[in-house]
Amino acid sequence: MKNYTITVNGVAYDVVVEEKGAGAAPVAAAPAAAPAAAPAPAAAPKAAAAAAGSVEVKASVPGKVLKVEASVGQAVKSGDSIVILEAMKMEIPVVAPQDGTVAGINVSVGQAVESGDLLASLN
């Protein structure tokens, strides 16, 4: 038996794989995927925070949140940096698409994000 930790969409799963003879494929225990339902409700508060603003600011590339430069209630101008993403060893600023006020920040430093994920919202 071998133990592995596999991360899927930012959720870590502990998987136990049994080694069989040369012709048999390894079989992952199905119950390891069952706890995946538990983290899903945690995403609900983020969706509620996103509804606070009418303008969505989304990630253009997959990466990791390096820095959050704006805060809720802060006035921003078009082009002002809201979040800095790290992708392929580069720092990529995610900027405000228009003038407004930051209504919600939906990510935290160190969080992995995918392209199209909601990072913040503006009013």
N, C-alpha and C positions, 0 to 999 in steps of 0.2 A: 504494500500500500504506500502511495506517495501522497503527500499533502501539498496543495498549491493554493495560492491566493490569486484570483483572477478578478480584474476590475473591468466592469462593463458600464458604460455611461456614468462613470464616477462612483459607482457602487461596488464595494469590494465583496467578493464571495469566497469563502473557504471551501475548496473542493477536494474530496478524497478520491484518488484514482487507484483502482486495483490493477496490478500487472498480471497478465495471463500468459499463456504459452505464446510461441512465436507467431502463430497464425491468427490469434484473437486480437481484436482491437480493444484498447482501454475503454472502460465504461465509467462515466462520471455519475456520481450519485444524484438522482433526480431531486431529492429533498433539499439539496443545497440551493437550488433555484427558488424554492418556495419562499424563503425569507425576503425575496425581492419585492414582494407586495408590501412589506412593512415600510420601506423608505418612501414609497409613493406619496402618502399623505403629507410628508414633509415639503413636497413641492407646492402644495396648495397655498401656503402663505406667500410664496414668491409670486404666484399668479395674482393674488389679491393685491400685492404691492404694485404689480405692473399695471393694474387697472387704474391706479391713482393718476397716471399721466396719459395724455392723449397721443404723445409723440414717443414712439419706441426707438430706443438706441440699441442696435443689435451687433453682435460680433461678426466681423467680416471674415475672420479666419479662426480655425481651431487653435487653442493655446491655453496658457495659464494666466490668471489675473496677477499681474506684477504689482500694480498700484491702483488705488481708487483715488482720483484727484479731485473729484467734486463731492459735495455732500448734499443731503436732502435740504431743500429750501434755498440753495445757492442759485443766484442768477447767473446764467451762462449766455454767451454770445455764440453765434454760428461759427464753428471751427475751434471752439475751446475744447481742450482735452477733458474727457470725463473719466475714462479708464485707460490704463496702459496694459496691453496684453504682451506676453512673451511667447513668441512662436518661432521655431527654428533658430534660437539664439539671437533673435532680433526683438527690439522693443517696438511695438506697434500701437500708436495712440488711436483711441476710438474717440471721435469728436462729436460735438453737438451738431445735428443737421440744421438747426435753426436756433434763433434766439428763444430763450424761455427760462423757466425755473425748474430745477431738478425736483421731480415729484417722488422718485423712488430709485434706490440703488438695489439691484437684484443679485449682486455678486459680492464676494469677499476676497481678500488677498489670498492667493494660493489655490483658489478654486479653478478646476479645469472647465473650460467651456468649448463648445462646438460652434462651428460656423452657423450663424442664424440665431444663436441663443440670445435671449433678452438680457441685456446688461443693466439698462437703466430706462427710466421714462421721464419725459419732460411735460410741462404744461405750457 
